[in-house]
């Protein structure tokens, strides 16, 4: 599954605004918008985003 799709699902599940997601995951509030506009993140950034989502889910699990 493409990274942007995973992010969109995560934001929907957590009700997190895209600017907050970018700021918390990669310290870039425009990150999600840039992805929507065609930005292709490198492997390191992609792993950082995946790790952020996994850690958030683990920390906020019911």
PQR file with spaces between the fields and no chain letter, atoms N, CA, C, O and H, PARSE charges and radii, in Angstrom:
ATOM       1  N    UNK     1       0.849   -1.177    0.000 -0.4000 1.5000
ATOM       2  CA   UNK     1       0.000    0.000    0.000 -0.0000 2.0000
ATOM       3  C    UNK     1       0.896    1.242    0.000  0.5500 1.7000
ATOM       4  O    UNK     1       1.863    1.303    0.759 -0.5500 1.4000
ATOM       5  N    UNK     2       0.589    2.216   -0.831 -0.4000 1.5000
ATOM       6  CA   UNK     2       1.397    3.445   -0.879 -0.0000 2.0000
ATOM       7  C    UNK     2       1.378    4.186    0.470  0.5500 1.7000
ATOM       8  O    UNK     2       0.393    4.135    1.206 -0.5500 1.4000
ATOM       9  H    UNK     2      -0.197    2.167   -1.448  0.4000 1.0000
ATOM      10  N    UNK     3       2.469    4.861    0.767 -0.4000 1.5000
ATOM      11  CA   UNK     3       2.600    5.564    2.033 -0.0000 2.0000
ATOM      12  C    UNK     3       1.487    6.587    2.226  0.5500 1.7000
ATOM      13  O    UNK     3       0.913    6.670    3.312 -0.5500 1.4000
ATOM      14  H    UNK     3       3.269    4.902    0.169  0.4000 1.0000
ATOM      15  N    UNK     4       1.176    7.355    1.209 -0.4000 1.5000
ATOM      16  CA   UNK     4       0.129    8.374    1.350 -0.0000 2.0000
ATOM      17  C    UNK     4      -1.199    7.740    1.743  0.5500 1.7000
ATOM      18  O    UNK     4      -1.921    8.283    2.578 -0.5500 1.4000
ATOM      19  H    UNK     4       1.642    7.287    0.327  0.4000 1.0000
ATOM      20  N    UNK     5      -1.523    6.608    1.156 -0.4000 1.5000
ATOM      21  CA   UNK     5      -2.774    5.911    1.497 -0.0000 2.0000
ATOM      22  C    UNK     5      -2.770    5.494    2.967  0.5500 1.7000
ATOM      23  O    UNK     5      -3.779    5.641    3.657 -0.5500 1.4000
ATOM      24  H    UNK     5      -0.936    6.166    0.477  0.4000 1.0000
ATOM      25  N    UNK     6      -1.646    4.977    3.447 -0.4000 1.5000
ATOM      26  CA   UNK     6      -1.528    4.589    4.860 -0.0000 2.0000
ATOM      27  C    UNK     6      -1.715    5.798    5.768  0.5500 1.7000
ATOM      28  O    UNK     6      -2.371    5.713    6.806 -0.5500 1.4000
ATOM      29  H    UNK     6      -0.826    4.858    2.887  0.4000 1.0000
ATOM      30  N    UNK     7      -1.134    6.915    5.367 -0.4000 1.5000
ATOM      31  CA   UNK     7      -1.250    8.144    6.158 -0.0000 2.0000
ATOM      32  C    UNK     7      -2.690    8.626    6.191  0.5500 1.7000
ATOM      33  O    UNK     7      -3.202    8.997    7.247 -0.5500 1.4000
ATOM      34  H    UNK     7      -0.601    6.984    4.523  0.4000 1.0000
ATOM      35  N    UNK     8      -3.345    8.622    5.038 -0.4000 1.5000
ATOM      36  CA   UNK     8      -4.741    9.073    4.968 -0.0000 2.0000
ATOM      37  C    UNK     8      -5.621    8.217    5.878  0.5500 1.7000
ATOM      38  O    UNK     8      -6.479    8.747    6.583 -0.5500 1.4000
ATOM      39  H    UNK     8      -2.929    8.322    4.180  0.4000 1.0000
ATOM      40  N    UNK     9      -5.416    6.900    5.867 -0.4000 1.5000
ATOM      41  CA   UNK     9      -6.182    5.999    6.733 -0.0000 2.0000
ATOM      42  C    UNK     9      -5.894    6.316    8.198  0.5500 1.7000
ATOM      43  O    UNK     9      -6.812    6.401    9.014 -0.5500 1.4000
ATOM      44  H    UNK     9      -4.719    6.469    5.294  0.4000 1.0000
ATOM      45  N    UNK    10      -4.610    6.491    8.526 -0.4000 1.5000
ATOM      46  CA   UNK    10      -4.217    6.811    9.901 -0.0000 2.0000
ATOM      47  C    UNK    10      -4.880    8.106   10.368  0.5500 1.7000
ATOM      48  O    UNK    10      -5.425    8.163   11.471 -0.5500 1.4000
ATOM      49  H    UNK    10      -3.865    6.422    7.863  0.4000 1.0000
ATOM      50  N    UNK    11      -4.836    9.139    9.535 -0.4000 1.5000
ATOM      51  CA   UNK    11      -5.419   10.425    9.925 -0.0000 2.0000
ATOM      52  C    UNK    11      -6.928   10.304   10.124  0.5500 1.7000
ATOM      53  O    UNK    11      -7.489   10.932   11.022 -0.5500 1.4000
ATOM      54  H    UNK    11      -4.394    9.092    8.639  0.4000 1.0000
ATOM      55  N    UNK    12      -7.579    9.507    9.298 -0.4000 1.5000
ATOM      56  CA   UNK    12      -9.019    9.294    9.446 -0.0000 2.0000
ATOM      57  C    UNK    12      -9.307    8.553   10.751  0.5500 1.7000
ATOM      58  O    UNK    12     -10.230    8.911   11.483 -0.5500 1.4000
ATOM      59  H    UNK    12      -7.124    8.997    8.569  0.4000 1.0000
ATOM      60  N    UNK    13      -8.512    7.516   11.040 -0.4000 1.5000
ATOM      61  CA   UNK    13      -8.700    6.727   12.264 -0.0000 2.0000
ATOM      62  C    UNK    13      -8.482    7.554   13.524  0.5500 1.7000
ATOM      63  O    UNK    13      -9.191    7.380   14.515 -0.5500 1.4000
ATOM      64  H    UNK    13      -7.762    7.225   10.446  0.4000 1.0000
ATOM      65  N    UNK    14      -7.508    8.448   13.486 -0.4000 1.5000
ATOM      66  CA   UNK    14      -7.127    9.217   14.677 -0.0000 2.0000
ATOM      67  C    UNK    14      -7.747   10.609   14.708  0.5500 1.7000
ATOM      68  O    UNK    14      -7.602   11.334   15.692 -0.5500 1.4000
ATOM      69  H    UNK    14      -6.933    8.589   12.681  0.4000 1.0000
ATOM      70  N    UNK    15      -8.435   10.981   13.640 -0.4000 1.5000
ATOM      71  CA   UNK    15      -9.017   12.319   13.514 -0.0000 2.0000
ATOM      72  C    UNK    15      -7.931   13.396   13.668  0.5500 1.7000
ATOM      73  O    UNK    15      -8.149   14.436   14.289 -0.5500 1.4000
ATOM      74  H    UNK    15      -8.553   10.392   12.840  0.4000 1.0000
ATOM      75  N    UNK    16      -6.763   13.115   13.089 -0.4000 1.5000
ATOM      76  CA   UNK    16      -5.618   14.023   13.187 -0.0000 2.0000
ATOM      77  C    UNK    16      -5.543   14.898   11.932  0.5500 1.7000
ATOM      78  O    UNK    16      -5.567   14.379   10.816 -0.5500 1.4000
ATOM      79  H    UNK    16      -6.586   12.269   12.585  0.4000 1.0000
ATOM      80  N    UNK    17      -5.452   16.212   12.102 -0.4000 1.5000
ATOM      81  CA   UNK    17      -5.282   17.097   10.938 -0.0000 2.0000
ATOM      82  C    UNK    17      -3.951   16.819   10.230  0.5500 1.7000
ATOM      83  O    UNK    17      -2.980   16.399   10.860 -0.5500 1.4000
ATOM      84  H    UNK    17      -5.432   16.634   13.009  0.4000 1.0000
ATOM      85  N    UNK    18      -3.921   17.054    8.929 -0.4000 1.5000
ATOM      86  CA   UNK    18      -2.721   16.737    8.152 -0.0000 2.0000
ATOM      87  C    UNK    18      -1.517   17.561    8.571  0.5500 1.7000
ATOM      88  O    UNK    18      -0.384   17.084    8.501 -0.5500 1.4000
ATOM      89  H    UNK    18      -4.710   17.395    8.418  0.4000 1.0000
ATOM      90  N    UNK    19      -1.749   18.801    9.008 -0.4000 1.5000
ATOM      91  CA   UNK    19      -0.621   19.618    9.447 -0.0000 2.0000
ATOM      92  C    UNK    19      -0.018   19.073   10.739  0.5500 1.7000
ATOM      93  O    UNK    19       1.202   19.074   10.903 -0.5500 1.4000
ATOM      94  H    UNK    19      -2.669   19.189    9.065  0.4000 1.0000
ATOM      95  N    UNK    20      -0.862   18.613   11.650 -0.4000 1.5000
ATOM      96  CA   UNK    20      -0.368   18.034   12.903 -0.0000 2.0000
ATOM      97  C    UNK    20       0.397   16.745   12.624  0.5500 1.7000
ATOM      98  O    UNK    20       1.448   16.500   13.218 -0.5500 1.4000
ATOM      99  H    UNK    20      -1.853   18.612   11.517  0.4000 1.0000
ATOM     100  N    UNK    21      -0.134   15.920   11.716 -0.4000 1.5000
ATOM     101  CA   UNK    21       0.557   14.685   11.366 -0.0000 2.0000
ATOM     102  C    UNK    21       1.964   14.980   10.862  0.5500 1.7000
ATOM     103  O    UNK    21       2.929   14.367   11.317 -0.5500 1.4000
ATOM     104  H    UNK    21      -0.987   16.120   11.234  0.4000 1.0000
ATOM     105  N    UNK    22       2.082   15.900    9.939 -0.4000 1.5000
ATOM     106  CA   UNK    22       3.392   16.244    9.391 -0.0000 2.0000
ATOM     107  C    UNK    22       4.341   16.797   10.437  0.5500 1.7000
ATOM     108  O    UNK    22       5.524   16.456   10.469 -0.5500 1.4000
ATOM     109  H    UNK    22       1.298   16.398    9.569  0.4000 1.0000
ATOM     110  N    UNK    23       3.804   17.653   11.290 -0.4000 1.5000
ATOM     111  CA   UNK    23       4.638   18.261   12.330 -0.0000 2.0000
ATOM     112  C    UNK    23       5.149   17.204   13.311  0.5500 1.7000
ATOM     113  O    UNK    23       6.323   17.222   13.681 -0.5500 1.4000
ATOM     114  H    UNK    23       2.844   17.930   11.264  0.4000 1.0000
ATOM     115  N    UNK    24       4.277   16.283   13.736 -0.4000 1.5000
ATOM     116  CA   UNK    24       4.674   15.274   14.718 -0.0000 2.0000
ATOM     117  C    UNK    24       5.553   14.175   14.118  0.5500 1.7000
ATOM     118  O    UNK    24       6.463   13.675   14.779 -0.5500 1.4000
ATOM     119  H    UNK    24       3.323   16.269   13.436  0.4000 1.0000
ATOM     120  N    UNK    25       5.283   13.806   12.881 -0.4000 1.5000
ATOM     121  CA   UNK    25       6.005   12.671   12.300 -0.0000 2.0000
ATOM     122  C    UNK    25       7.357   13.040   11.697  0.5500 1.7000
ATOM     123  O    UNK    25       8.330   12.307   11.872 -0.5500 1.4000
ATOM     124  H    UNK    25       4.544   14.212   12.344  0.4000 1.0000
ATOM     125  N    UNK    26       7.429   14.154   10.998 -0.4000 1.5000
ATOM     126  CA   UNK    26       8.682   14.530   10.324 -0.0000 2.0000
ATOM     127  C    UNK    26       9.056   16.003   10.499  0.5500 1.7000
ATOM     128  O    UNK    26       9.925   16.520    9.796 -0.5500 1.4000
ATOM     129  H    UNK    26       6.639   14.750   10.856  0.4000 1.0000
ATOM     130  N    UNK    27       8.393   16.669   11.439 -0.4000 1.5000
ATOM     131  CA   UNK    27       8.659   18.089   11.727 -0.0000 2.0000
ATOM     132  C    UNK    27       8.462   18.983   10.503  0.5500 1.7000
ATOM     133  O    UNK    27       9.188   19.956   10.302 -0.5500 1.4000
ATOM     134  H    UNK    27       7.687   16.249   12.010  0.4000 1.0000
ATOM     135  N    UNK    28       7.465   18.630    9.692 -0.4000 1.5000
ATOM     136  CA   UNK    28       7.156   19.405    8.488 -0.0000 2.0000
ATOM     137  C    UNK    28       5.644   19.474    8.336  0.5500 1.7000
ATOM     138  O    UNK    28       5.032   18.522    7.853 -0.5500 1.4000
ATOM     139  H    UNK    28       6.875   17.839    9.856  0.4000 1.0000
ATOM     140  N    UNK    29       5.025   20.591    8.743 -0.4000 1.5000
ATOM     141  CA   UNK    29       3.564   20.672    8.674 -0.0000 2.0000
ATOM     142  C    UNK    29       2.995   20.575    7.259  0.5500 1.7000
ATOM     143  O    UNK    29       1.799   20.335    7.097 -0.5500 1.4000
ATOM     144  H    UNK    29       5.523   21.364    9.136  0.4000 1.0000
ATOM     145  N    UNK    30       3.819   20.754    6.244 -0.4000 1.5000
ATOM     146  CA   UNK    30       3.349   20.656    4.856 -0.0000 2.0000
ATOM     147  C    UNK    30       3.590   19.279    4.244  0.5500 1.7000
ATOM     148  O    UNK    30       3.289   19.067    3.070 -0.5500 1.4000
ATOM     149  H    UNK    30       4.791   20.949    6.375  0.4000 1.0000
ATOM     150  N    UNK    31       4.121   18.355    5.011 -0.4000 1.5000
ATOM     151  CA   UNK    31       4.514   17.045    4.506 -0.0000 2.0000
ATOM     152  C    UNK    31       3.376   16.330    3.763  0.5500 1.7000
ATOM     153  O    UNK    31       3.568   15.883    2.632 -0.5500 1.4000
ATOM     154  H    UNK    31       4.366   18.527    5.965  0.4000 1.0000
ATOM     155  N    UNK    32       2.206   16.219    4.378 -0.4000 1.5000
ATOM     156  CA   UNK    32       1.095   15.490    3.756 -0.0000 2.0000
ATOM     157  C    UNK    32       0.647   16.199    2.485  0.5500 1.7000
ATOM     158  O    UNK    32       0.407   15.552    1.465 -0.5500 1.4000
ATOM     159  H    UNK    32       2.050   16.583    5.296  0.4000 1.0000
ATOM     160  N    UNK    33       0.535   17.508    2.537 -0.4000 1.5000
ATOM     161  CA   UNK    33       0.134   18.249    1.338 -0.0000 2.0000
ATOM     162  C    UNK    33       1.154   18.066    0.221  0.5500 1.7000
ATOM     163  O    UNK    33       0.785   17.931   -0.945 -0.5500 1.4000
ATOM     164  H    UNK    33       0.731   18.033    3.365  0.4000 1.0000
ATOM     165  N    UNK    34       2.426   18.060    0.574 -0.4000 1.5000
ATOM     166  CA   UNK    34       3.461   17.830   -0.428 -0.0000 2.0000
ATOM     167  C    UNK    34       3.328   16.428   -1.039  0.5500 1.7000
ATOM     168  O    UNK    34       3.505   16.259   -2.245 -0.5500 1.4000
ATOM     169  H    UNK    34       2.726   18.169    1.522  0.4000 1.0000
ATOM     170  N    UNK    35       3.020   15.428   -0.213 -0.4000 1.5000
ATOM     171  CA   UNK    35       2.795   14.072   -0.742 -0.0000 2.0000
ATOM     172  C    UNK    35       1.611   14.067   -1.699  0.5500 1.7000
ATOM     173  O    UNK    35       1.662   13.440   -2.757 -0.5500 1.4000
ATOM     174  H    UNK    35       2.876   15.565    0.767  0.4000 1.0000
ATOM     175  N    UNK    36       0.561   14.756   -1.329 -0.4000 1.5000
ATOM     176  CA   UNK    36      -0.635   14.839   -2.185 -0.0000 2.0000
ATOM     177  C    UNK    36      -0.306   15.505   -3.513  0.5500 1.7000
ATOM     178  O    UNK    36      -0.956   15.240   -4.524 -0.5500 1.4000
ATOM     179  H    UNK    36       0.519   15.265   -0.469  0.4000 1.0000
ATOM     180  N    UNK    37       0.701   16.367   -3.508 -0.4000 1.5000
ATOM     181  CA   UNK    37       1.118   17.068   -4.724 -0.0000 2.0000
ATOM     182  C    UNK    37       2.240   16.353   -5.472  0.5500 1.7000
ATOM     183  O    UNK    37       2.815   16.909   -6.408 -0.5500 1.4000
ATOM     184  H    UNK    37       1.228   16.582   -2.686  0.4000 1.0000
ATOM     185  N    UNK    38       2.554   15.120   -5.062 -0.4000 1.5000
ATOM     186  CA   UNK    38       3.514   14.336   -5.815 -0.0000 2.0000
ATOM     187  C    UNK    38       4.871   14.123   -5.189  0.5500 1.7000
ATOM     188  O    UNK    38       5.710   13.447   -5.784 -0.5500 1.4000
ATOM     189  H    UNK    38       2.087   14.669   -4.302  0.4000 1.0000
ATOM     190  N    UNK    39       5.126   14.672   -4.011 -0.4000 1.5000
ATOM     191  CA   UNK    39       6.423   14.469   -3.351 -0.0000 2.0000
ATOM     192  C    UNK    39       6.658   12.977   -3.108  0.5500 1.7000
ATOM     193  O    UNK    39       5.754   12.258   -2.683 -0.5500 1.4000
ATOM     194  H    UNK    39       4.444   15.222   -3.528  0.4000 1.0000
ATOM     195  N    UNK    40       7.866   12.528   -3.380 -0.4000 1.5000
ATOM     196  CA   UNK    40       8.243   11.132   -3.156 -0.0000 2.0000
ATOM     197  C    UNK    40       9.282   11.091   -2.038  0.5500 1.7000
ATOM     198  O    UNK    40      10.441   11.443   -2.254 -0.5500 1.4000
ATOM     199  H    UNK    40       8.601   13.112   -3.725  0.4000 1.0000
ATOM     200  N    UNK    41       8.866   10.659   -0.836 -0.4000 1.5000
ATOM     201  CA   UNK    41       9.826   10.630    0.269 -0.0000 2.0000
ATOM     202  C    UNK    41      10.845    9.516    0.097  0.5500 1.7000
ATOM     203  O    UNK    41      10.568    8.495   -0.533 -0.5500 1.4000
ATOM     204  H    UNK    41       7.924   10.373   -0.661  0.4000 1.0000
ATOM     205  N    UNK    42      12.007    9.721    0.656 -0.4000 1.5000
ATOM     206  CA   UNK    42      13.044    8.699    0.627 -0.0000 2.0000
ATOM     207  C    UNK    42      12.751    7.592    1.630  0.5500 1.7000
ATOM     208  O    UNK    42      11.783    7.655    2.388 -0.5500 1.4000
ATOM     209  H    UNK    42      12.231   10.551    1.168  0.4000 1.0000
ATOM     210  N    UNK    43      13.595    6.594    1.615 -0.4000 1.5000
ATOM     211  CA   UNK    43      13.417    5.427    2.479 -0.0000 2.0000
ATOM     212  C    UNK    43      13.450    5.810    3.958  0.5500 1.7000
ATOM     213  O    UNK    43      12.639    5.314    4.740 -0.5500 1.4000
ATOM     214  H    UNK    43      14.381    6.542    1.000  0.4000 1.0000
ATOM     215  N    UNK    44      14.372    6.680    4.345 -0.4000 1.5000
ATOM     216  CA   UNK    44      14.503    7.072    5.746 -0.0000 2.0000
ATOM     217  C    UNK    44      13.255    7.793    6.243  0.5500 1.7000
ATOM     218  O    UNK    44      12.759    7.505    7.333 -0.5500 1.4000
ATOM     219  H    UNK    44      15.030    7.082    3.709  0.4000 1.0000
ATOM     220  N    UNK    45      12.753    8.722    5.451 -0.4000 1.5000
ATOM     221  CA   UNK    45      11.548    9.462    5.835 -0.0000 2.0000
ATOM     222  C    UNK    45      10.349    8.522    5.886  0.5500 1.7000
ATOM     223  O    UNK    45       9.531    8.611    6.802 -0.5500 1.4000
ATOM     224  H    UNK    45      13.156    8.956    4.566  0.4000 1.0000
ATOM     225  N    UNK    46      10.238    7.636    4.925 -0.4000 1.5000
ATOM     226  CA   UNK    46       9.131    6.677    4.913 -0.0000 2.0000
ATOM     227  C    UNK    46       9.151    5.799    6.158  0.5500 1.7000
ATOM     228  O    UNK    46       8.109    5.548    6.764 -0.5500 1.4000
ATOM     229  H    UNK    46      10.902    7.564    4.181  0.4000 1.0000
ATOM     230  N    UNK    47      10.333    5.335    6.536 -0.4000 1.5000
ATOM     231  CA   UNK    47      10.457    4.508    7.736 -0.0000 2.0000
ATOM     232  C    UNK    47      10.113    5.305    8.989  0.5500 1.7000
ATOM     233  O    UNK    47       9.482    4.788    9.911 -0.5500 1.4000
ATOM     234  H    UNK    47      11.179    5.539    6.044  0.4000 1.0000
ATOM     235  N    UNK    48      10.529    6.550    9.015 -0.4000 1.5000
ATOM     236  CA   UNK    48      10.220    7.416   10.158 -0.0000 2.0000
ATOM     237  C    UNK    48       8.712    7.603   10.313  0.5500 1.7000
ATOM     238  O    UNK    48       8.187    7.568   11.426 -0.5500 1.4000
ATOM     239  H    UNK    48      11.042    6.970    8.267  0.4000 1.0000
ATOM     240  N    UNK    49       8.018    7.802    9.189 -0.4000 1.5000
ATOM     241  CA   UNK    49       6.563    7.982    9.206 -0.0000 2.0000
ATOM     242  C    UNK    49       5.882    6.689    9.662  0.5500 1.7000
ATOM     243  O    UNK    49       4.985    6.724   10.504 -0.5500 1.4000
ATOM     244  H    UNK    49       8.444    7.831    8.284  0.4000 1.0000
ATOM     245  N    UNK    50       6.301    5.560    9.113 -0.4000 1.5000
ATOM     246  CA   UNK    50       5.723    4.267    9.506 -0.0000 2.0000
ATOM     247  C    UNK    50       5.925    4.034   11.006  0.5500 1.7000
ATOM     248  O    UNK    50       5.010    3.591   11.700 -0.5500 1.4000
ATOM     249  H    UNK    50       7.030    5.532    8.429  0.4000 1.0000
ATOM     250  N    UNK    51       7.118    4.331   11.493 -0.4000 1.5000
ATOM     251  CA   UNK    51       7.412    4.154   12.907 -0.0000 2.0000
ATOM     252  C    UNK    51       6.526    5.054   13.763  0.5500 1.7000
ATOM     253  O    UNK    51       6.003    4.622   14.790 -0.5500 1.4000
ATOM     254  H    UNK    51       7.861    4.691   10.929  0.4000 1.0000
ATOM     255  N    UNK    52       6.360    6.300   13.341 -0.4000 1.5000
ATOM     256  CA   UNK    52       5.491    7.226   14.070 -0.0000 2.0000
ATOM     257  C    UNK    52       4.076    6.662   14.185  0.5500 1.7000
ATOM     258  O    UNK    52       3.499    6.656   15.272 -0.5500 1.4000
ATOM     259  H    UNK    52       6.785    6.651   12.507  0.4000 1.0000
ATOM     260  N    UNK    53       3.519    6.193   13.078 -0.4000 1.5000
ATOM     261  CA   UNK    53       2.152    5.667   13.102 -0.0000 2.0000
ATOM     262  C    UNK    53       2.057    4.434   13.995  0.5500 1.7000
ATOM     263  O    UNK    53       1.095    4.292   14.750 -0.5500 1.4000
ATOM     264  H    UNK    53       3.989    6.198   12.195  0.4000 1.0000
ATOM     265  N    UNK    54       3.034    3.550   13.919 -0.4000 1.5000
ATOM     266  CA   UNK    54       3.036    2.351   14.756 -0.0000 2.0000
ATOM     267  C    UNK    54       3.128    2.696   16.236  0.5500 1.7000
ATOM     268  O    UNK    54       2.421    2.118   17.061 -0.5500 1.4000
ATOM     269  H    UNK    54       3.815    3.665   13.306  0.4000 1.0000
ATOM     270  N    UNK    55       4.004    3.639   16.566 -0.4000 1.5000
ATOM     271  CA   UNK    55       4.160    4.046   17.966 -0.0000 2.0000
ATOM     272  C    UNK    55       2.900    4.745   18.482  0.5500 1.7000
ATOM     273  O    UNK    55       2.485    4.523   19.620 -0.5500 1.4000
ATOM     274  H    UNK    55       4.579    4.108   15.896  0.4000 1.0000
ATOM     275  N    UNK    56       2.306    5.575   17.655 -0.4000 1.5000
ATOM     276  CA   UNK    56       1.065    6.270   18.056 -0.0000 2.0000
ATOM     277  C    UNK    56      -0.024    5.248   18.357  0.5500 1.7000
ATOM     278  O    UNK    56      -0.711    5.342   19.374 -0.5500 1.4000
ATOM     279  H    UNK    56       2.643    5.754   16.731  0.4000 1.0000
ATOM     280  N    UNK    57      -0.174    4.289   17.482 -0.4000 1.5000
ATOM     281  CA   UNK    57      -1.208    3.259   17.691 -0.0000 2.0000
ATOM     282  C    UNK    57      -0.930    2.462   18.969  0.5500 1.7000
ATOM     283  O    UNK    57      -1.853    2.155   19.723 -0.5500 1.4000
ATOM     284  H    UNK    57       0.384    4.212   16.656  0.4000 1.0000
ATOM     285  N    UNK    58       0.327    2.134   19.207 -0.4000 1.5000
ATOM     286  CA   UNK    58       0.680    1.373   20.418 -0.0000 2.0000
ATOM     287  C    UNK    58       0.414    2.216   21.673  0.5500 1.7000
ATOM     288  O    UNK    58      -0.089    1.698   22.671 -0.5500 1.4000
ATOM     289  H    UNK    58       1.077    2.384   18.595  0.4000 1.0000
ATOM     290  N    UNK    59       0.745    3.496   21.626 -0.4000 1.5000
ATOM     291  CA   UNK    59       0.561    4.364   22.785 -0.0000 2.0000
ATOM     292  C    UNK    59      -0.899    4.692   23.060  0.5500 1.7000
ATOM     293  O    UNK    59      -1.261    4.986   24.200 -0.5500 1.4000
ATOM     294  H    UNK    59       1.153    3.916   20.816  0.4000 1.0000
ATOM     295  N    UNK    60      -1.744    4.648   22.031 -0.4000 1.5000
ATOM     296  CA   UNK    60      -3.137    5.039   22.177 -0.0000 2.0000
ATOM     297  C    UNK    60      -4.100    3.858   22.025  0.5500 1.7000
ATOM     298  O    UNK    60      -5.294    4.052   21.802 -0.5500 1.4000
ATOM     299  H    UNK    60      -1.450    4.410   21.105  0.4000 1.0000
ATOM     300  N    UNK    61      -3.588    2.662   22.145 -0.4000 1.5000
ATOM     301  CA   UNK    61      -4.441    1.466   22.040 -0.0000 2.0000
ATOM     302  C    UNK    61      -5.345    1.384   23.275  0.5500 1.7000
ATOM     303  O    UNK    61      -4.923    1.638   24.403 -0.5500 1.4000
ATOM     304  H    UNK    61      -2.617    2.504   22.327  0.4000 1.0000
ATOM     305  N    UNK    62      -6.598    1.021   23.017 -0.4000 1.5000
ATOM     306  CA   UNK    62      -7.611    0.925   24.071 -0.0000 2.0000
ATOM     307  C    UNK    62      -7.202    0.059   25.175  0.5500 1.7000
ATOM     308  O    UNK    62      -7.954   -0.116   26.134 -0.5500 1.4000
ATOM     309  H    UNK    62      -6.941    0.814   22.101  0.4000 1.0000
